[in-house]
Amino acid sequence: MKLYDSLIKFVEQKLGPVAGKLGSQRHIGALRDGFLVAMPFIIVGSFILIFANPPFAADTTNTFGRIWLDFVAAHRATIVMPWTMSMGIMSLFITMGVAQSLAKSYKMDQVGAAALSVMTFLLVAAPEKGWALPLNHFGGTGIFTALLSAYYSVELTRFLKERNITIRMPEQVPPAIAASFALLIPVLTIFLTAYPLSLFLQANFGMQIPDAVMMLFSPLVSASNSLPAIIGALLLCQLLWFAGIHGANIVVGILSPIFLTNIAGNAAAYAAGEPLPNLFTQPFWDFYIFIGGAGATLALVILMSFSKATHLRSVGRMSALPGLFQINEPVMFGAPVVMNATLFLPFVLAPVVNAVIAYIAVNTGLVDRAIAVTPWTTPALIGAAWGAGWVLKASILTAVLMVIDVLIYYPFFKVYEKQVLAEENAVAASQTVAPVEGGQQVTA
């Protein structure tokens, strides 16, 4: 218990305040919220990618598979175009969303900020050639540049505005016109700063800014695919959650650029018929590590649903449907799991075991790597298969992990159930025996 108390003290006094500041930090919040703008396009684009690459061998004799393959072969360019215009240009949507969210936090013009961010990104990532814009940096390789473009354009505009370096129009001028004139100097400043830097890199190093940015971030992206990095991220998430802080909002917010960069790399390789390079993706996090939510609590919900304790049984059944869709706040605060010393070890151990087993299964090729982004609220058995391109092996792995999670939670759950039953019996006994006049007691 001393170790447990020390750990909780560390989380509450050291880690908690830092996490709280990170969670409320406007740039991290803008990153988290801005990615949501791109998510519908990425999810629909994932559907198109899977449809454009049928899960059948090229020489299949299956009638349905043969029809599907022949249809795609005849119309591939037409079929792939929606993917190119959605998931294929995700960085464009991301830079707009992040800039809009950051500008909103500063109470600045959101539409102008989004437009300025797009211009900045296009200026450094897509230099025009022959009246055409190259799209090679609009996908996963441009995500970090998209973020930097959003941050730079918004912060530059704020810097100039705070120092009154702007064009002010008379009050009689309509707000929309005044806002457009206010952007003139930020636009000019970006042309005089970001564009020369882009030209310098192209002239002296033969690379564009997205290439240089990816070179800087490549060690981080590569490290994200390692087991220690995965376990480190999930442990941080678990410790924050256990202390009552929404760890996923903080950790996943920071990991989002890596998730999308990795999934975009896999999608591009899949479309080209090449080996998939990245293991650590959002489907891996959601549907292998955190089945039912942080702590892999769907296993706990299953056990609670059949508990002898009335409280646990009620909370378990109430939490079953949300847990199926990866929402576990009801069980986290209803059981509760938060600050529950009895459930601390399985709450941390189950995701770690899931990560290790899933890492081995995916890294050895036993289960396919993810190629599609899926809504995090997708039931795990469906989401795992969907993310891997509708591969049944992914669902089987998730099912196996769920069984293991139940086995991990079971002994600790029984101890906790015994504690709750004792409390319920004590309350029942106090309610069934009531004092009466004369010092005698009768059954109520």
C-alpha positions in Angstrom: 0.0 0.0 0.0 2.9 2.3 0.6 3.9 2.0 -3.1 0.3 2.6 -4.1 0.0 5.7 -1.9 3.3 7.1 -3.1 2.1 6.6 -6.7 -1.2 8.3 -6.1 0.6 11.1 -4.3 2.9 11.5 -7.3 0.1 11.6 -9.8 -2.0 14.1 -7.7 0.9 16.4 -6.7 3.2 16.2 -9.7 1.7 14.7 -12.8 -1.8 15.9 -12.3 -1.1 19.6 -12.3 1.2 19.3 -15.4 -1.4 17.3 -17.2 -4.1 19.8 -16.3 -2.0 22.6 -17.7 -1.3 20.6 -20.9 -5.0 19.8 -21.3 -5.9 23.5 -21.1 -3.0 24.7 -23.2 -4.5 26.4 -26.2 -2.2 25.0 -28.8 -2.7 21.4 -27.7 -6.5 22.1 -27.6 -6.4 23.6 -31.1 -4.5 20.5 -32.3 -7.1 18.2 -30.7 -10.1 20.1 -31.9 -8.6 20.9 -35.3 -8.1 17.3 -36.2 -11.8 16.7 -35.7 -12.4 18.9 -38.8 -10.5 16.5 -40.9 -11.9 13.3 -39.4 -15.1 13.0 -41.6 -13.1 13.3 -44.8 -10.5 10.8 -43.5 -13.1 8.2 -42.5 -15.0 8.4 -45.8 -11.7 8.3 -47.7 -10.8 5.1 -45.8 -13.9 3.5 -47.1 -13.0 4.4 -50.7 -9.5 3.1 -50.2 -10.8 -0.3 -49.0 -13.3 -0.5 -51.9 -10.5 0.4 -54.4 -8.4 -2.5 -53.1 -10.7 -5.6 -52.9 -9.6 -8.2 -50.2 -9.2 -11.0 -52.8 -6.2 -12.5 -54.5 -5.6 -11.3 -58.1 -6.2 -14.8 -59.4 -9.3 -15.6 -57.2 -12.0 -17.8 -58.7 -14.6 -16.4 -56.3 -17.5 -15.0 -58.4 -18.1 -12.0 -56.3 -14.4 -11.3 -55.8 -13.8 -11.6 -59.5 -16.6 -9.1 -60.4 -15.2 -6.7 -57.8 -11.6 -7.0 -59.0 -12.6 -6.6 -62.7 -14.7 -3.5 -61.9 -12.0 -1.8 -60.0 -9.4 -2.6 -62.6 -11.6 -1.0 -65.3 -12.5 2.1 -63.3 -9.6 2.5 -60.8 -8.9 6.2 -61.6 -12.5 7.2 -61.2 -12.9 5.2 -57.9 -9.7 6.5 -56.4 -10.4 10.2 -57.0 -12.7 10.6 -54.0 -10.0 9.1 -51.8 -7.5 11.6 -53.3 -9.9 14.5 -52.6 -10.5 13.4 -49.0 -7.9 11.4 -47.2 -5.3 12.2 -49.8 -5.5 15.9 -48.9 -6.0 15.6 -45.2 -3.3 18.1 -44.3 -5.3 20.8 -46.0 -8.3 20.2 -43.8 -6.1 19.9 -40.7 -4.4 23.2 -41.2 -7.8 24.9 -41.6 -9.2 23.2 -38.5 -6.2 23.9 -36.2 -6.0 27.5 -37.3 -9.7 28.1 -36.8 -9.6 26.5 -33.4 -6.5 28.5 -32.3 -8.0 31.7 -33.6 -11.2 31.0 -31.7 -9.3 30.6 -28.4 -7.7 34.1 -29.1 -11.1 35.6 -30.1 -9.7 36.4 -33.5 -11.3 36.2 -37.0 -11.7 32.4 -37.5 -12.5 32.4 -41.2 -9.6 34.7 -42.0 -7.2 32.6 -39.8 -8.2 29.4 -41.6 -7.8 31.0 -45.0 -4.4 32.5 -44.1 -3.2 29.1 -42.8 -4.2 27.4 -46.0 -2.3 30.0 -48.0 0.8 29.5 -45.8 0.6 25.7 -46.3 0.1 25.9 -50.0 3.0 28.4 -50.3 5.5 26.0 -48.7 4.1 22.6 -49.5 2.7 22.8 -53.0 4.7 25.1 -55.3 2.9 25.5 -58.5 4.3 23.8 -61.6 2.8 24.3 -65.0 -0.5 25.6 -63.6 -0.8 22.5 -61.4 -0.4 21.9 -57.7 1.5 18.8 -56.7 -0.4 16.8 -54.1 2.5 14.7 -52.8 2.6 16.7 -49.5 -1.2 17.0 -49.0 -1.4 13.6 -47.3 0.4 12.2 -44.3 3.8 13.7 -45.1 2.4 17.2 -44.8 0.6 16.9 -41.4 3.4 18.4 -39.3 3.9 21.2 -41.9 0.1 21.8 -41.8 0.3 22.2 -38.0 3.3 24.6 -38.2 1.5 26.6 -40.9 -1.6 27.0 -38.7 0.4 28.0 -35.6 2.7 30.3 -37.4 0.0 32.2 -39.4 -2.3 32.7 -36.3 0.5 33.7 -34.0 2.0 36.1 -36.5 -1.4 37.7 -37.0 -1.9 38.0 -33.3 1.6 39.5 -32.9 1.0 42.1 -35.5 -2.4 43.0 -34.1 -1.2 43.4 -30.5 1.4 45.9 -31.8 -1.1 47.8 -33.9 0.7 46.8 -37.1 -2.4 46.5 -39.1 -4.7 48.4 -41.5 -7.6 49.9 -39.6 -10.7 51.0 -41.4 -13.3 53.6 -40.3 -16.1 52.4 -38.1 -18.6 52.9 -40.9 -16.9 50.2 -43.0 -18.7 46.8 -42.8 -17.0 44.3 -40.6 -16.4 41.8 -43.4 -14.5 44.4 -45.4 -12.5 45.6 -42.4 -11.5 42.0 -41.6 -10.3 41.5 -45.1 -8.1 44.6 -45.0 -6.8 43.6 -41.6 -5.3 40.4 -43.2 -3.3 42.4 -45.8 -0.2 42.8 -43.7 -0.2 39.2 -42.3 -0.4 37.9 -45.9 2.4 40.2 -47.0 4.5 39.2 -44.0 4.1 35.5 -44.7 5.1 36.0 -48.3 8.3 37.8 -47.0 9.2 35.1 -44.5 7.8 31.6 -45.3 8.2 31.8 -49.0 11.9 32.9 -49.1 12.7 30.0 -46.6 11.0 27.6 -49.0 12.9 28.9 -51.9 16.2 28.7 -50.0 15.6 25.0 -49.1 14.7 24.2 -52.7 17.7 26.0 -54.1 20.4 24.8 -51.7 19.2 21.4 -50.5 16.8 20.3 -53.2 13.9 19.8 -50.7 10.7 21.5 -49.8 9.8 22.5 -46.2 7.6 19.4 -45.7 10.5 17.2 -46.5 12.7 19.1 -44.0 10.0 18.9 -41.4 9.5 15.2 -41.9 13.2 14.7 -41.6 13.1 16.4 -38.2 10.1 14.5 -37.0 11.1 11.1 -38.5 12.8 9.9 -35.3 9.6 10.6 -33.4 7.4 8.8 -35.9 9.8 5.8 -36.0 10.0 5.6 -32.2 6.2 5.6 -32.0 6.2 2.2 -33.6 8.3 0.7 -30.8 6.7 -1.3 -27.9 8.3 0.9 -25.1 6.9 4.0 -26.7 3.4 2.5 -26.9 3.5 1.3 -23.3 4.8 4.6 -22.1 1.9 6.5 -23.8 -0.7 4.1 -22.4 0.7 4.2 -18.9 0.6 8.0 -18.9 -3.0 7.8 -20.0 -3.9 5.2 -17.3 -2.3 7.1 -14.5 -4.1 10.3 -15.4 -7.4 8.5 -15.7 -6.9 6.8 -12.4 -6.4 10.2 -10.7 -9.7 11.4 -12.3 -8.1 13.3 -15.1 -9.3 12.5 -18.7 -6.0 11.0 -19.8 -7.3 10.3 -23.4 -8.0 13.9 -24.1 -4.4 14.8 -23.3 -2.4 11.8 -24.6 -4.5 11.2 -27.7 -4.5 14.9 -28.4 -0.7 14.8 -28.5 -0.5 11.5 -30.4 -3.0 12.6 -33.1 -0.4 13.9 -35.6 1.6 10.6 -35.2 -1.6 8.5 -35.6 -2.6 10.2 -38.8 1.0 10.3 -40.2 1.3 6.6 -39.6 -2.1 5.6 -41.0 -1.6 7.8 -44.1 1.8 6.1 -44.7 0.1 2.7 -44.5 -2.8 3.8 -46.7 -0.3 5.1 -49.4 1.7 1.9 -49.2 -1.5 -0.2 -49.4 -2.7 1.6 -52.4 0.7 1.1 -54.1 0.7 -2.6 -53.2 3.7 -2.2 -50.9 4.4 -3.5 -47.4 2.7 -1.4 -44.7 5.4 0.5 -42.6 3.6 1.6 -39.5 2.2 -0.4 -36.5 1.1 2.3 -34.1 -2.2 3.7 -35.4 -5.4 4.9 -33.9 -7.2 1.5 -34.6 -4.4 -0.2 -32.7 -4.8 2.1 -29.7 -8.6 2.0 -29.7 -9.4 -1.6 -30.6 -6.5 -3.7 -29.3 -5.2 -1.7 -26.2 -8.3 0.0 -24.9 -11.2 -2.3 -25.6 -14.2 -0.6 -24.2 -12.3 2.5 -23.2 -9.3 3.4 -21.1 -8.2 0.5 -18.9 -9.9 -2.0 -21.3 -12.9 -1.8 -19.0 -15.3 -3.7 -21.2 -14.0 -6.8 -19.5 -14.9 -5.3 -16.1 -18.3 -4.3 -17.3 -19.0 -7.9 -18.4 -18.0 -9.2 -14.9 -20.0 -6.5 -13.1 -23.2 -7.2 -15.2 -23.4 -10.6 -13.5 -22.2 -9.5 -10.0 -23.9 -10.6 -6.8 -23.6 -7.1 -5.5 -26.6 -5.0 -6.5 -24.6 -1.8 -7.0 -22.0 -3.4 -9.2 -24.6 -5.3 -11.2 -26.6 -2.1 -11.8 -23.6 -0.1 -12.9 -22.3 -2.9 -15.1 -25.6 -3.3 -17.0 -26.0 0.5 -17.2 -22.4 0.7 -18.6 -22.7 -2.2 -21.1 -24.1 -0.3 -24.1 -21.8 2.7 -23.7 -18.8 0.3 -23.1 -19.7 -1.5 -26.3 -19.2 1.8 -28.1 -15.9 2.5 -26.3 -17.4 5.0 -23.8 -16.5 4.1 -20.3 -17.2 7.1 -18.1 -20.2 5.4 -16.5 -18.1 2.5 -15.2 -15.1 4.7 -14.4 -17.1 6.9 -12.0 -19.9 4.5 -11.2 -18.0 1.5 -10.0 -15.9 3.5 -9.3 -12.6 2.6 -11.0 -11.1 6.1 -10.4 -9.0 6.1 -7.2 -10.0 2.5 -6.5 -7.0 0.8 -5.0 -8.4 -2.7 -5.5 -8.9 -2.2 -9.2 -5.7 -0.2 -9.8 -3.5 -3.1 -10.9 -5.8 -4.7 -13.5 -6.7 -1.2 -14.7 -3.1 -0.7 -15.6 -2.1 -4.3 -16.4 -4.8 -5.2 -18.8 -3.9 -2.5 -21.4 -0.2 -3.3 -21.1 -0.8 -7.0 -21.7 -3.1 -6.1 -24.6 -0.4 -3.9 -26.1 2.3 -6.6 -25.8 0.2 -9.3 -27.4 -1.1 -7.1 -30.1 2.3 -5.7 -30.9 3.7 -9.3 -31.3 0.7 -10.3 -33.4 0.9 -7.3 -35.7 4.7 -7.0 -35.9 5.1 -10.7 -36.9 2.4 -10.3 -39.6 0.0 -12.7 -37.9 -2.5 -9.8 -38.0 -2.6 -7.1 -40.7 -1.7 -3.5 -39.9 -4.3 -0.8 -40.0 -4.9 1.1 -43.2 -8.1 3.0 -42.4 -9.2 5.6 -39.8 -12.4 4.6 -38.0 -14.6 6.4 -35.5 -13.3 5.7 -32.0 -16.9 4.9 -30.9 -17.0 1.9 -33.3 -17.4 -1.4 -31.3 -14.0 -3.0 -31.0 -14.7 -6.2 -32.8 -16.0 -4.2 -35.8 -13.4 -1.4 -35.6 -10.4 -3.7 -35.6 -11.5 -5.5 -38.8 -12.5 -2.2 -40.4 -9.2 -0.6 -39.6 -7.3 -3.5 -41.1 -9.3 -3.4 -44.3 -12.1 -5.8 -43.1 -9.7 -8.5 -42.1 -11.3 -11.1 -39.8 -8.0 -11.9 -38.1 -8.1 -8.5 -36.5 -11.5 -9.2 -34.9 -10.3 -12.6 -33.6 -7.3 -10.9 -32.0 -9.6 -8.4 -30.3 -11.8 -11.2 -29.0 -8.8 -13.1 -27.6 -7.7 -9.9 -25.9 -11.1 -9.4 -24.3 -11.0 -13.0 -22.9 -7.5 -12.3 -21.4 -8.8 -9.0 -20.0 -11.7 -10.8 -18.2 -9.2 -13.2 -16.7 -6.9 -10.3 -15.5 -9.8 -8.4 -14.0 -11.6 -11.5 -12.4 -9.6 -12.0 -9.2 -9.4 -8.3 -8.4 -13.1 -7.9 -9.2 -14.0 -10.7 -6.8 -12.1 -9.0 -4.0 -13.9 -5.7 -4.8 -17.3 -7.5 -5.1 -16.7 -9.0 -1.6 -16.0 -5.5 -0.2 -19.2 -4.1 -1.8 -21.3 -7.0 -0.7 -20.1 -6.5 2.9 -21.1 -2.8 2.7 -24.5 -3.7 1.2 -25.2 -6.3 3.8 -24.2 -3.9 6.6 -26.6 -1.2 5.2 -29.4 -3.8 4.8 -28.9 -5.0 8.4 -29.1 -1.4 9.7 -32.3 -0.8 7.8 -34.1 -4.1 8.9 -33.5 -3.6 12.6 -34.9 -0.3 14.1 -34.9 0.8 17.8 -38.3 1.3 19.6 -39.2 2.9 22.9 -38.1 1.1 26.1 -34.7 0.1 24.5 -36.1 -2.9 22.7 -35.5 -3.6 19.0 -37.9 -5.1 16.5 -37.6 -6.1 12.9 -38.7 -3.3 10.7 
